[in-house]
Amino acid sequence: MRIGFVQTAPVFGEKQLNFDAVRELLPGCKADLLVLPELFATGYTFTSVDEVKALAESADGETSAFARQLSVSTGAAIIAGFIERQNDCYYNASLMADASGMIATYRKIHLFNREKLWFSPGNRPPEVVTVNNVNIGMMICFDWIFPETCRSLALKGAQIIAHPANLVLPWAQQAMITRCIENRLFAVTANRIGREQRGEDDFTFTGQSRITGCKGEILASAADDEPCVQVVEINPSLATDKTVNSFNDLLADRRNQFYTI
């Protein structure tokens, strides 16, 4: 399976410009799974709920249509961040779509910083979706710091975790090595680059998107300041083997009765 990330520098509020920036990175790109950053089409640094409302859309809106177009040109299932509107709630979400249409959405359950002012926290557990016989789970950015996110997806059978991100803290890329080792799965962290200074916030995004193997190996890694696309070929079946040796299994050895919840 060929999996990859797209690292971009979104311009706040300019969806079509940001769609075009992704298209310009992908001529000739072929893959089975491509992950785009969190909120890649809208930008991140909001100053009011009204801004969020103006850029929000339904799960079958223009970002979904754009993802389907990308799927047609690349052959890949596309995972991309967007603002999902449902009733009077607005979610920092990711969607999964292919040429045939929407596959799934995920709503970020661990909101970071002022996201708590603009978004409703995700109201559904992370789920695993099977695409071409491979089990894929989604999480978003700050979800990485809660080990339960990756572990719950691993327990549901995820072989690959798609991780759209707008990372500003310095630890996530390295922490994903541990997440992959402790759960024996692959991860695609698609981060953005650039700076957004709006309202009370001044964020510099760390880039360094990467694909991490199920034993913690770095399979692909981007710079911290350049848009790029990277694709690697993996064997997803490696993520079904949770054994460390003939005595230890990372999931079967869990002793839930001793864990404080």
C-alpha positions in Angstrom: 0.0 0.0 0.0 1.3 3.5 -0.9 0.6 6.0 1.8 1.6 9.7 2.0 1.2 13.1 3.4 0.7 16.6 1.9 2.4 19.4 3.8 1.0 22.9 3.0 1.1 26.5 4.1 -2.6 27.6 4.2 -3.7 31.2 3.9 -6.4 32.0 6.4 -9.9 32.1 5.0 -9.0 31.4 1.4 -10.4 28.0 0.6 -10.0 28.1 -3.1 -6.5 29.3 -2.9 -5.7 26.6 -0.5 -7.3 23.9 -2.7 -5.2 25.2 -5.6 -2.0 25.0 -3.5 -2.7 21.3 -2.8 -3.5 20.6 -6.5 -0.2 22.2 -7.5 1.7 19.8 -5.3 0.1 16.6 -6.8 0.7 16.4 -10.5 1.7 12.8 -11.3 1.2 11.7 -7.7 -0.2 8.2 -7.3 -1.0 6.6 -3.9 -3.6 4.6 -2.0 -3.9 6.9 0.9 -3.0 10.6 1.2 -3.4 12.7 4.4 -3.7 16.5 4.3 -3.3 18.8 7.3 -5.9 19.8 9.9 -8.1 22.7 8.7 -5.9 22.8 5.5 -8.4 24.8 3.5 -9.5 27.4 6.1 -6.5 28.2 8.2 -6.4 27.7 12.0 -6.2 31.0 14.0 -9.8 32.1 14.5 -10.8 35.2 16.3 -14.5 34.7 16.6 -17.3 32.1 16.3 -18.6 34.1 13.3 -15.4 33.3 11.4 -15.8 29.7 12.2 -19.5 29.8 11.0 -18.5 31.5 7.8 -16.0 28.8 6.9 -17.9 25.8 8.1 -19.6 23.3 5.8 -21.5 20.0 5.9 -19.7 16.7 5.6 -20.7 16.6 1.9 -19.7 20.2 1.2 -17.0 21.7 -0.9 -14.0 20.1 0.9 -15.5 16.7 0.4 -16.0 17.5 -3.3 -12.4 18.6 -3.5 -11.2 15.4 -1.8 -13.2 13.3 -4.3 -11.5 15.2 -7.2 -8.1 14.5 -5.6 -9.0 10.9 -5.3 -9.8 10.7 -9.0 -6.5 12.2 -10.0 -4.3 10.3 -7.5 -6.1 7.0 -7.0 -5.9 7.6 -3.3 -8.4 7.7 -0.4 -8.1 11.3 0.9 -8.1 12.3 4.5 -8.4 16.1 5.1 -9.3 18.5 7.9 -12.3 20.8 7.7 -14.9 22.6 9.9 -17.9 20.4 10.1 -21.3 22.1 10.6 -24.1 20.0 12.1 -27.2 21.8 13.4 -25.8 24.5 15.7 -22.5 22.8 16.4 -19.2 23.3 14.7 -16.5 20.7 14.9 -12.8 20.6 14.1 -13.1 17.5 11.9 -11.5 15.3 9.3 -13.1 13.5 6.4 -12.2 10.5 4.4 -13.4 10.3 0.8 -12.5 8.6 -2.4 -13.7 8.9 -6.0 -17.0 7.3 -5.1 -17.9 9.7 -2.3 -17.6 10.2 1.5 -16.4 7.3 3.5 -16.3 8.6 7.1 -15.7 11.7 9.3 -14.0 12.1 12.6 -14.6 15.0 15.1 -11.6 16.0 17.2 -12.2 14.9 20.8 -9.2 16.8 22.5 -9.4 20.5 21.7 -6.3 22.6 22.0 -6.0 26.1 23.5 -8.6 28.5 22.1 -10.2 25.8 19.9 -12.4 25.4 23.0 -13.8 28.8 22.3 -14.7 28.1 18.7 -15.5 24.4 18.4 -17.7 21.8 20.0 -15.7 18.8 21.3 -16.0 15.7 19.3 -19.1 13.7 20.4 -18.2 10.3 18.9 -15.4 7.9 19.6 -12.6 7.4 17.1 -13.6 4.6 14.7 -11.7 2.3 12.3 -12.7 2.2 8.6 -11.7 -0.5 6.2 -10.5 0.7 2.9 -9.1 -1.8 0.3 -8.9 -4.4 3.1 -6.7 -2.1 5.3 -8.0 -0.8 8.6 -7.5 3.0 9.0 -8.3 5.2 12.0 -8.3 9.0 12.2 -7.2 11.4 14.9 -6.4 15.1 14.8 -3.4 17.1 16.1 -3.6 17.4 19.9 -5.2 13.9 20.1 -1.6 12.7 20.0 -0.8 13.7 23.6 -3.5 11.4 24.9 -2.2 7.8 24.5 -5.8 6.5 24.8 -6.6 7.9 21.4 -4.1 5.7 19.5 -4.6 2.8 21.9 -8.4 2.8 21.4 -7.9 2.7 17.6 -5.3 -0.1 17.9 -7.8 -2.1 20.0 -10.3 -1.6 17.2 -7.9 -3.1 14.7 -6.3 0.0 13.1 -3.3 -0.7 11.0 -2.7 2.9 10.0 -3.5 6.1 11.8 -4.1 9.2 9.7 -3.1 12.2 11.7 -4.0 15.6 10.2 -2.3 18.3 12.3 -1.5 22.0 12.8 1.3 21.4 15.3 2.9 24.2 17.3 4.2 22.3 20.3 7.7 20.7 19.7 7.0 17.2 20.8 4.4 15.5 18.6 6.6 14.2 15.8 8.9 12.4 18.2 6.0 11.2 20.4 4.4 9.5 17.4 7.4 7.1 17.4 6.3 5.9 20.8 2.6 5.8 19.8 3.6 3.5 16.9 5.9 1.3 19.0 3.4 0.8 21.8 0.5 0.0 19.5 2.5 -1.6 16.6 0.8 0.4 13.8 1.7 2.9 11.1 1.0 6.6 11.4 0.8 9.4 8.8 1.2 12.8 10.5 0.4 15.6 7.9 1.3 18.9 9.4 1.2 22.4 8.0 3.9 25.1 7.9 3.9 28.9 8.1 2.9 31.5 10.6 -0.6 32.9 11.5 -0.8 36.0 13.7 -4.4 36.9 14.3 -6.1 38.3 17.4 -4.3 37.2 20.6 -2.5 34.3 18.9 0.8 34.1 17.0 1.5 30.6 15.9 4.4 29.2 14.0 3.6 25.7 12.7 6.4 23.2 12.9 6.0 21.2 9.6 8.1 18.1 9.8 5.3 15.9 8.6 6.3 12.3 8.8 5.3 8.7 8.2 6.2 6.4 11.1 6.5 2.6 10.8 5.0 0.1 13.2 8.3 -0.4 15.0 9.0 3.4 15.3 11.1 3.7 12.2 10.9 7.0 10.3 9.8 6.1 6.7 9.5 9.7 5.4 10.0 13.1 6.9 9.5 16.7 5.6 11.3 19.9 6.4 9.9 22.5 8.8 9.4 25.2 6.2 8.6 23.8 2.8 5.4 22.5 1.2 5.8 19.0 0.0 4.3 15.6 -0.8 5.9 12.3 0.2 4.7 8.8 -0.5 6.1 5.5 0.7 5.1 1.9 0.2 4.3 -0.2 3.3 3.0 -3.6 4.1 0.0 -3.0 6.3 -0.1 -6.6 7.5 2.9 -5.9 9.6 0.7 -3.9 11.9 -1.4 -7.0 12.7 1.5 -8.6 14.5 1.5 -7.3 18.1 4.1 -9.7 19.5 7.4 -8.4 21.0 8.8 -11.9 21.4 7.4 -15.4 21.9 6.1 -14.5 25.4 4.8 -10.9 25.0 1.9 -9.5 23.0 1.3 -5.7 23.3 -2.4 -6.0 23.4 -3.0 -9.4 24.8 -0.7 -8.7 27.8 -2.8 -5.7 28.9 -4.1 -6.2 32.5 -7.1 -3.9 32.6 -8.0 -4.8 36.1 -5.0 -2.9 37.4 -5.5 0.3 35.4 -7.2 3.3 37.1 -9.8 4.9 34.8 
